[in-house]
Amino acid sequence: MAAGGDRGGREACGHDSYRSPLASRYASPEMCFLFSDKYKFRTWRQLWLWLAEAEQALGLPITDEQIQEMKSNLDNIDFKMAAEEEKQLRHDVMAHVHTFAHCCPKAAGIIHLGATSCYVGDNTDLIILRNAFDLLLPKLARVISRLADFAKERANLPTLGFTHFQVFIITGQTYTRKVDIEVLSVLASLGASVHKICTDIRLLANLKEMEEPFEKQQIGSSAMPYKRNPMRSERCCSLARHLMALVTDPLQTASVQWFERTLDDSANRRICLAEAFLTADTVLNTLQNISEGLVVYPKVIERRIRQELPFMATENIIMAMVKAGGNRQDCHEKIRVLSQQAAAVVKQEGGDNDLIERIQADAYFSPIHSQLDHLLDPSSFTGRASQQVQRFLEEEVCPLLKPYESVMKVKAELCL
């Protein structure tokens, strides 16, 4: 939660507030610690430190003294101050930027420099998830080991058998219903990806930046002739939701198989397995049709970039000001005020975005006034995107497509 919602009272939770029994009673201390505020915000600080070290290596004016100050305060977290800051700012990341800066006065001006909230938020989540799996996997291995020991010890003990309970490579009766989970999980994951793709297309169509194929005689709306509804993408989203929901059937079926197999799986599997593949087939056919006829409107994109670019450039402006000797947090506050003023002109008066004019008129930003044209160049925002796309196509997509060249009919030019 980057902004919104009053969470300033987090530290007040105690015996008069709900606490998860998983944390208070059942889960291991190690796992609870991974998902604690202390570990989360300590990791945020570690990420800010790594960012500063990388920026220093790339030539930004960051001193060893600033780096050392950050290192010395990774664990010095004033949670009370952070809660008070968040209550005022309604933004958890900036609250902790200010809290970290308070105990690192020399490094205050470069903390979070060039970063977004997701830099600390998402990377911390990934670190926590990785470390959480590192805790779970040895426990899973131990359980498997103990069960293996149990099976080995009693392998020769005769018991009443169940004919459906087979070895999996060749089944004389039934295969484990866990297979159905694996199959439908893959198809459900496909459904989620297709839903995301088609939702993005629908949003871009609403912005008139992109459209799916639209036939010459196609009608978008019976009441509003001008409409060009993205009906193929809408259909994909609708079916993808059905595809994602179907995975709950094999999950429930596999969980109630008792010793071997219960016959209540039969009718359910006849429906969910076939429905999943039929739905996936329909979704992919439709998405192929969409992907072969996508239309892009560069002029609309260019116009929207011009409208939003001043706001987008604010981080570049902050970076340039810090290079010129400014303080990151002071610059952020000045730009925040000017941005709100410019936004008011756009929203309340219907005027153009005049943020750059406001920055040009503010003496605080005089050290970078001559750089504004460069800082507002749209191509300077794309980074390594084009190279990343090409590398992804070469290293990930082409090897994936190669086995299917013959059935795709047309050889993919990107893999030539």
C-alpha positions in Angstrom: 0.0 0.0 0.0 2.0 3.0 -1.3 -0.5 5.6 -0.4 -4.0 6.0 1.1 -5.4 4.4 4.2 -4.4 5.3 7.7 -2.0 2.8 9.0 -0.3 5.1 11.5 -1.6 3.1 14.4 0.2 -0.1 13.5 2.4 0.0 16.6 -0.7 0.2 18.8 -1.9 -3.3 18.0 -1.7 -5.6 21.0 -4.0 -7.7 23.2 -7.0 -5.5 22.3 -6.6 -6.2 18.6 -6.8 -9.3 16.4 -3.6 -11.3 15.8 -3.3 -14.2 13.5 -3.0 -17.5 15.3 -0.6 -18.5 12.6 1.8 -15.9 13.8 1.1 -16.1 17.5 0.8 -19.8 17.9 1.6 -22.1 15.0 4.1 -20.8 12.4 7.8 -20.9 13.1 9.6 -17.9 14.5 11.8 -17.8 11.5 8.9 -17.6 9.1 7.1 -15.0 11.2 10.3 -12.9 11.2 10.5 -12.9 7.4 7.1 -11.3 7.2 7.7 -8.9 10.1 7.8 -5.1 9.8 11.4 -5.2 11.1 12.6 -7.5 8.3 10.6 -5.7 5.6 11.8 -2.2 6.4 15.3 -3.3 7.2 15.4 -4.8 3.7 14.1 -1.5 2.3 17.1 0.2 3.8 19.4 -2.5 2.5 18.0 -1.9 -1.0 18.5 1.9 -0.6 22.1 1.2 0.4 22.7 -1.1 -2.6 21.1 1.6 -4.9 23.4 4.3 -3.5 26.5 2.1 -3.9 25.5 1.3 -7.5 24.9 5.0 -8.2 28.3 5.9 -6.7 30.0 3.3 -8.9 28.3 4.9 -11.9 29.7 8.3 -11.1 27.0 10.1 -9.1 28.3 12.4 -6.4 27.8 10.1 -3.5 30.5 9.9 -0.8 31.9 7.0 1.1 30.8 8.8 4.3 27.2 8.8 3.1 27.4 5.1 2.3 28.9 4.3 5.6 26.3 6.3 7.5 23.6 4.3 5.7 25.3 1.0 6.5 25.6 2.0 10.2 21.8 2.6 10.5 20.2 -0.3 8.7 18.8 -1.7 11.9 18.2 1.7 13.6 14.5 1.9 12.7 12.3 4.3 14.7 8.9 2.6 14.1 7.1 5.2 16.1 8.4 8.0 13.9 7.7 6.0 10.8 4.1 5.6 11.9 3.7 9.3 12.6 5.3 10.2 9.2 3.0 7.8 7.4 -0.1 9.2 9.1 0.9 12.7 7.9 2.1 11.8 4.4 -0.2 8.8 3.8 2.6 7.1 2.0 4.6 4.3 3.6 7.7 4.5 1.4 8.2 8.2 1.8 7.5 7.8 5.6 10.4 5.4 5.8 12.6 7.6 3.5 12.1 10.4 6.0 12.7 8.1 9.0 15.9 6.7 7.5 17.0 10.2 6.5 16.5 11.4 10.1 19.2 9.0 11.4 21.4 9.5 8.3 21.6 13.3 8.0 24.6 13.2 5.8 23.0 10.7 3.4 19.5 12.3 3.6 19.8 14.0 0.2 20.5 10.8 -1.8 18.3 8.2 -0.1 15.8 6.8 -2.6 17.5 8.8 -5.4 16.1 7.8 -8.8 13.9 5.1 -7.4 10.2 4.4 -7.2 8.2 3.0 -4.4 8.1 -0.4 -6.2 11.9 -0.5 -6.2 11.8 -1.2 -2.5 8.3 -2.7 -2.3 8.5 -5.3 -5.1 12.1 -6.2 -4.6 11.6 -6.7 -0.9 8.6 -9.0 -1.7 10.8 -11.1 -4.0 13.5 -11.4 -1.4 11.0 -12.4 1.2 9.4 -15.0 -1.1 12.7 -16.4 -2.0 13.8 -16.7 1.6 10.4 -18.1 2.6 10.9 -20.9 0.1 14.4 -21.4 1.5 12.7 -22.1 4.8 9.9 -24.3 3.4 12.0 -26.5 1.1 14.2 -28.1 3.8 11.1 -28.8 5.8 9.4 -30.4 2.8 12.6 -32.4 2.2 12.6 -33.6 5.8 8.9 -34.7 5.6 9.7 -36.6 2.4 12.7 -38.2 4.0 10.8 -39.3 7.1 8.0 -40.8 4.9 10.6 -42.5 2.8 12.2 -44.0 5.9 8.8 -45.2 7.1 8.1 -46.8 3.7 11.4 -48.5 3.6 11.1 -49.9 7.1 7.6 -51.4 6.4 8.0 -52.3 2.7 7.5 -56.0 3.5 4.6 -55.6 5.8 1.4 -57.2 4.2 -1.6 -54.9 4.4 -5.0 -54.9 2.9 -4.4 -53.4 -0.6 -6.4 -51.0 -2.8 -6.3 -51.9 -6.5 -6.6 -48.3 -7.7 -3.6 -47.2 -5.7 -0.9 -47.8 -8.5 2.6 -46.7 -9.6 2.3 -43.8 -11.8 4.4 -44.5 -14.9 2.0 -47.1 -16.2 -1.5 -47.2 -14.6 -3.5 -50.4 -14.5 -6.4 -48.5 -12.9 -6.2 -44.8 -12.2 -3.5 -42.1 -12.2 -3.1 -39.7 -9.3 -5.5 -36.8 -9.5 -2.7 -34.5 -8.7 -1.9 -34.7 -12.5 -5.2 -32.9 -13.2 -4.2 -30.2 -10.8 -0.9 -29.7 -12.6 -2.5 -29.6 -16.0 -5.3 -27.2 -15.1 -2.9 -25.0 -13.1 -0.9 -24.5 -16.3 -4.1 -23.7 -18.2 -5.3 -21.4 -15.5 -2.0 -19.6 -15.6 -2.4 -19.2 -19.3 -5.9 -17.7 -18.6 -4.4 -15.2 -16.2 -1.8 -14.1 -18.8 -4.4 -13.8 -21.6 -6.7 -11.9 -19.3 -3.9 -9.4 -18.5 -3.0 -9.0 -22.2 -6.5 -8.4 -23.3 -7.3 -6.1 -20.4 -4.4 -3.9 -21.4 -5.6 -3.9 -25.0 -9.0 -2.8 -23.8 -7.6 0.0 -21.7 -5.4 1.2 -24.6 -8.4 1.0 -26.9 -10.2 3.3 -24.5 -7.3 5.7 -24.7 -7.4 5.4 -28.5 -3.7 4.4 -28.6 -4.3 0.9 -29.9 -7.2 -1.2 -31.2 -7.8 -4.9 -32.0 -8.9 -5.8 -35.5 -12.2 -4.1 -36.5 -14.0 -5.3 -39.6 -15.3 -2.9 -42.2 -18.9 -3.7 -41.6 -18.5 -4.5 -37.9 -20.9 -2.7 -35.5 -19.5 -1.7 -32.1 -22.8 -0.8 -30.5 -26.4 -0.9 -31.5 -27.1 2.4 -29.8 -23.9 4.3 -30.4 -22.7 3.9 -34.0 -19.3 5.6 -33.2 -18.2 2.9 -30.8 -15.5 0.4 -31.7 -15.8 -2.0 -28.7 -12.9 -4.4 -28.4 -15.2 -7.4 -28.5 -12.6 -10.0 -29.1 -10.5 -8.9 -26.1 -13.7 -8.7 -24.1 -14.5 -12.3 -25.1 -11.0 -13.5 -24.2 -11.3 -11.9 -20.7 -14.7 -13.4 -20.1 -13.5 -16.9 -21.1 -10.2 -16.5 -19.3 -12.0 -16.0 -16.1 -13.9 -19.3 -16.6 -10.6 -21.0 -17.4 -8.9 -19.7 -14.2 -11.9 -20.8 -12.1 -11.8 -24.4 -13.4 -8.6 -25.2 -11.5 -10.5 -25.3 -8.2 -12.3 -28.5 -9.4 -9.2 -30.8 -9.6 -7.8 -29.2 -6.4 -10.9 -30.3 -4.5 -11.1 -33.6 -6.3 -7.5 -34.6 -5.5 -8.0 -33.6 -1.8 -10.9 -36.1 -1.3 -9.5 -39.2 -2.9 -9.3 -41.2 0.4 -7.0 -44.2 0.1 -7.3 -44.6 -3.7 -10.0 -43.1 -5.7 -13.6 -42.1 -4.9 -16.0 -42.3 -7.8 -17.3 -38.8 -7.2 -14.4 -37.6 -9.3 -15.9 -39.0 -12.5 -18.6 -36.5 -13.5 -16.6 -33.6 -12.3 -13.5 -34.6 -14.4 -15.6 -35.1 -17.5 -16.7 -31.5 -17.3 -13.6 -29.6 -16.0 -10.9 -31.3 -18.0 -12.8 -30.9 -21.3 -14.0 -27.4 -20.5 -10.5 -26.3 -19.6 -9.0 -27.4 -22.9 -11.9 -26.2 -25.0 -11.8 -22.9 -23.3 -8.0 -22.6 -23.7 -8.4 -23.5 -27.4 -11.0 -20.8 -27.9 -9.0 -18.2 -26.1 -5.8 -18.9 -28.1 -7.7 -18.9 -31.4 -9.2 -15.5 -30.5 -5.9 -14.1 -29.2 -4.2 -15.2 -32.4 -6.8 -13.3 -34.4 -6.3 -10.2 -32.2 -2.5 -10.4 -32.4 -2.5 -10.6 -36.2 -4.4 -7.4 -36.6 -3.5 -5.0 -33.9 -3.5 -1.4 -34.9 -1.4 1.3 -33.2 -2.0 5.1 -33.5 1.4 6.8 -33.0 -0.1 10.4 -33.2 -2.4 9.7 -30.3 0.4 8.2 -28.3 2.6 11.3 -29.1 -0.2 13.7 -27.9 -0.6 11.8 -24.6 3.1 11.8 -24.0 3.2 15.5 -24.4 0.4 15.9 -21.9 2.0 13.7 -19.3 5.8 14.1 -20.0 6.3 17.0 -17.6 5.1 14.8 -14.7 7.1 11.8 -15.9 10.2 13.9 -16.1 10.1 14.9 -12.4 12.4 12.1 -11.3 14.9 13.0 -14.0 14.8 16.6 -12.8 15.4 15.4 -9.2 18.4 13.3 -10.4 19.8 16.3 -12.3 19.4 18.6 -9.3 21.2 16.2 -7.0 24.0 16.0 -9.5 24.1 19.8 -9.3 24.5 19.6 -5.6 20.8 19.7 -4.5 19.1 17.6 -1.7 16.8 14.8 -3.0 14.2 15.3 -0.4 14.1 19.1 -0.6 13.8 18.8 -4.4 11.1 16.2 -4.2 9.0 18.5 -1.9 9.4 21.5 -4.2 8.4 19.5 -7.3 5.5 18.0 -5.4 4.1 21.5 -4.7 4.6 22.7 -8.2 3.1 19.4 -9.6 0.0 19.8 -7.6 -0.4 23.4 -8.8 0.1 22.3 -12.4 -2.4 19.4 -11.9 -5.0 21.8 -10.6 -4.7 23.8 -13.8 -5.3 20.6 -15.9 -8.1 19.2 -13.7 -9.9 22.3 -12.5 -9.4 24.7 -15.4 -9.0 22.3 -18.3 -5.7 23.9 -19.2 -2.4 22.5 -20.4 0.2 21.0 -18.2 2.4 24.0 -17.2 4.7 22.3 -14.8 7.8 22.9 -16.9 7.0 26.6 -17.1 6.7 26.7 -13.3 10.1 24.9 -12.9 11.6 27.4 -15.3 10.3 30.3 -13.3 11.6 28.9 -10.0 15.1 30.1 -9.1 15.7 26.9 -7.0 15.9 25.0 -10.3 18.2 27.4 -12.0 21.2 25.0 -12.0 19.3 22.7 -14.4 17.3 25.2 -16.5 19.6 24.7 -19.5 19.1 20.9 -19.3 15.3 20.8 -19.4 15.0 20.2 -23.1 17.2 17.1 -22.8 15.4 16.0 -19.6 12.1 16.1 -21.6 13.2 14.1 -24.5 10.8 11.0 -24.6 13.6 8.7 -25.9 15.6 9.3 -22.7 12.9 7.5 -20.7 13.0 4.1 -22.5 16.3 3.0 -21.2 17.3 -0.4 -22.5 13.8 -1.4 -23.4 14.5 -2.0 -27.1 17.6 -4.1 -26.4 15.7 -6.0 -23.7 12.9 -6.9 -26.1 15.4 -8.1 -28.7 17.3 -10.2 -26.2 14.1 -11.6 -24.8 13.0 -12.6 -28.3 16.4 -14.2 -29.1 16.9 -16.0 -25.9 13.4 -16.9 -24.7 10.9 -16.7 -27.5 12.8 -18.2 -30.4 13.9 -21.4 -28.6 10.3 -21.8 -27.5 8.9 -21.4 -31.1 11.5 -23.6 -32.8 9.9 -27.0 -32.2 6.6 -25.6 -33.6 7.9 -24.0 -36.8 6.4 -26.7 -39.0 2.9 -26.4 -37.5 3.0 -22.6 -37.4 3.1 -22.7 -41.2 5.0 -19.4 -41.4 8.6 -19.2 -40.2 8.9 -16.4 -37.6 11.0 -13.6 -39.0 12.2 -12.7 -35.5 14.0 -16.0 -35.3 15.8 -15.8 -38.6 
